[in-house]
């Protein structure tokens, strides 16, 4: 493990995925204690996207000539996280990329199982495309992205948009995505005590998200048989992340389907380590995500 990151491991909270209410509270408290991001170079606005179930979003508009936007889904296993906990990372992504970031407050499991989160994210994508002029972006330059479970939802949004001839998606920005509910890869089976997220926590998150229903490709994108026609993707993986091998396999399948992929495997890192901003490798992780988005939206 990267020595800078290793020093922080004893201070990471041991979140209990079997107790979503307490986990949400602990995660929110930890996020609130983090240094506030600098938003002086952007406008930040909370909005409600009208849909079958209205969806709250937070929009980050950098000052200057933003040309594209990303519909952004927070991490948290689909169980915890919200607009406030994602605020530091959404603001940094906007500042570093120059893109308009629309952060989505999608519904959480187990109270709201699949496809609730996907429906919310897709509604925001549709709204973003319909309001591109108001947002000051090109309708053809809209990306989807996220961390962890949010990245998995973003990948599912791309599949659904392709299949349903929905709004055009320029790019997928997928950071350590959760793509496969099955425990078939080496990293999923063997990373039982890795920091922050391990085999059992990932399995519990999937149980919350799916309940008793079988997984479909829109729930677990790794199950999709056909990946042709999807948008280009940036996929970042962490060496000590249970999702690592399914992410690399998905990237290879995208390439074999003719989809352009930028795959970045970060050595010495663990799931969510980009949140440790004082570590040099974490700063590089965030900077690289933003740079990939900036390159895609030109």
N, C-alpha and C positions, 0 to 999 in steps of 0.2 A: 504494500500500500504506500501511496505517496506520504512521506514523513509529515508534511504539513497537515494533511487530512487525518493521519493517524492520531495526532495530538488532540483532535476534537472528538474522537469517537467516544471517550468516556462521558462526554457531556451531552451526547445525543439522547433525546427522550425515547423511552421504550414504549411506543404507542401500542395500545391493545386494540387490534382490529376487531376483536369480538365485542368491544364496548364502544360503538360509534359515537354515542353522545359525549362520553368523557374524552374520547380521542379528539373530537372536534374542539372541545373547550381547551384542551391542552395545546393543540396545534395553533388555535387562534391566539392564545396567550403568548406563545413563543413568537409568533409572527408580529404581534403588537410590540414586543420588546426589541425587535430589530430596528436598526437605524432607518429613518424615513428616507425614501429616495428623493433625489433632486428633480422636481417637476417644474422648475421655473422656466424651462425651455419648451413647455408644451401646455396645451389645454386639456384638462381632465374633466370628464362629464359623465354622470350617471344617467342612464336612460332605461326605459322599459320597451322591449321589443314585443309588439302585439302578436300573439299566436294563439293556438288552441289553449295553451297555458302561457300567459305572459312571462317573458324571460328578462331578468335584470342583466344589464351589461354595463361595463365601465369603459369609456372610450378615451384613448390617449392620442391626441393630435399634436405631433411635434410642430413647432413653429417653422415656417418655411414651406417649401414646395414638396410635400409628401405626394408620392405618385401611386403608391399601393397600400394595401391593408392586409392584416392577418386577423382572422377569427381565431381567438386564442383560448384554449381550454386548460384550466389549472390541473395540477396533480392532486394526489390524495387517495389513490386507489378507488376512486369513484364513491368514496365513503366520507371523506372530509375535505376541507378546503372551500374557499369562497372568494368573492371579489377583494375582500380586505387582506386575506392571507396571501393572495397572488399579487397584490398591489406593488410590492418592491420589484418583482421580476417583470411584470407587465410594463412598468414604467421604464425600467432599464432597457428592455427590448425595444421600446419605442425610441428612447433616446439614442441608442447605439445603431439602430437600423434606419431611422428616419421614416419608418412606416407608421401608418395609423394602426393602433392595436385595439381590437374590440375584445375585451376580456369577458367571458361568458360565465354567468352564475347558474350553471346547469343543476338540475335536481340530483340529489344524492341518494344512493342506496344505503341501507336496505329498505327505507321507507318508499323509495321510488326506484324500482328495478328497471332493467333494460326493457323497452327502448326509451325510457324517459329522458335520460341524458342526451342520447343521440338525437331525439326529436327536438330538444331545446337547441342543441348546437346547429342542427340543420336549419331550424327556423331563423337563427341569427345569420347564418350564411345567406339565406334567401333575402332577408331584410337588408343585409349589407350590400348585396348586389343591386337591390331595388333603390337603395338610398346612396349609391356611390357618388353621385354628383353632390349631394348634400354633404357628404363626408369629405369631399375634395379629392377623391381618388378615381382612378381609371377602373371601370367595371371589369376590364380584362386582366387586372392586376390584383386579384384577391387570392390570398393564400389561406390555408388552414394549418393550425399547429397546436402544440401543447407539450406538457411534461407528463410522463408516466401514463396513468390512466387517461389523462386528458389528451395525450398524444395518440393513444389507441382510439379514442373517440374521434379525433381529427382524421385518422386513417379511415375509419368507418364512414365519416362524412364524405370523404373523397370517393369511396366505393359507391355510396348511395347516389351522389351527384352524377357519377358516370352512368349508373344503371338507369336512373330516372330522368336523364337528360336535364339535370338541374343546372344551377348557375355554374359557369365555367370557373374552375379552380386552377390558378397559375402554378401553385407550389404546395408541397407538404413539408412542414418543419416539425420533425418528430424527435423529441428528446427522450430517450430511454422508454419507448412506448410499451405499454402492455397490450400485446396483440393476440395472445394464445391462452385460452383457459386450460389447455391440456398440460400435464406435467411430463412432457416427452423429451425435452432438451436436457443436455448435461447440466447447464447452469441452473435450470429450474429444479432439478433433482438434488443437486449437490450443495447449493448455497443455502445451508441451513442456519448459519449463524453470522451472516454478513451484516454490516452496519445498516441501520435504518430500515431496510426492507430485506426479507429473507423468504425462503420457500413457503413457510407456513402462513406468513402475513399475506403474501400474494395469493395463495390459495383461498384464504378467508375473504379477501377482497372480491375475488371472482364469485364466490358463493353468495356474497351480499348482492353483487351486481346482477347475477343471473337468477338467483332463487332456484326453483325446481325446473325451470324451463331449459330446453336444450339450446346450446349456443348456435347461432347462425353467423355467417361471415360479417354481418353488420354489428354483431356483438363482439366477435373475436376475428378481426380481419385476417389473421393467419389461416383461417379456415377457407378463405376465398379460393376457388379453384382457378379463376382467371384474373390475372392482374394487368392485362393489357389495357391500354388506353387511360391509365391513371396519370395524374400530374407528376412531374419530376419531384424528387424527394431528397431532403437532407435527413439522415438518420444518425443520431449520436447514441453510442452505447458506452456503458461503464464496465470496466473489467470485472468488478466484484458485484455485479447486478444480476439477480435471478432472471431478468428479462433479456440478458445479453445475447444468448444464442438464438432465441426466437427473432430478435431484431436483426441480427446478421443474416439469418436464413431468409427473412422477409426482404431484406435489401437485395440478396442474391436472386430471389425469385422475381423481384421487380426488374432487375437488370436483364434476366433471361426473357422477360416479357417485353423487352424493348423500352423500358422506362429508365430515364437517366437518374442516377443515384449518386449522391455524395455521402459516403459512409465513413464516419469518424469514430474509431474505437479509442476511448481515453484510458491509457494505462494508469494503474494505481488508484483509480477512482471507484466510488461505490454509488449506489442508486441515490440520487438527490444531492450528491456532494457539491453540485454547483451552487447550492445555497450557502456554503461556507465562504463568504466573499473575501475573507482575509487570506485565503489560500490562493497562491498564484495560479495553480491549475484550474481552480474554480473560476477565476476571472477570465482565463482563456476559454473555458467552456462557454460562458455567456457571450463573450465577444465573438466567438466563432459562430454561435447560433445567429446572432444579429447580423454578422457579415454575410452568412449564407442567405438570409432573408433579403438583405439589401441587394445582393447580386441578382436574386431571382425577380425582384420587383422593379426592373429597369426596362 
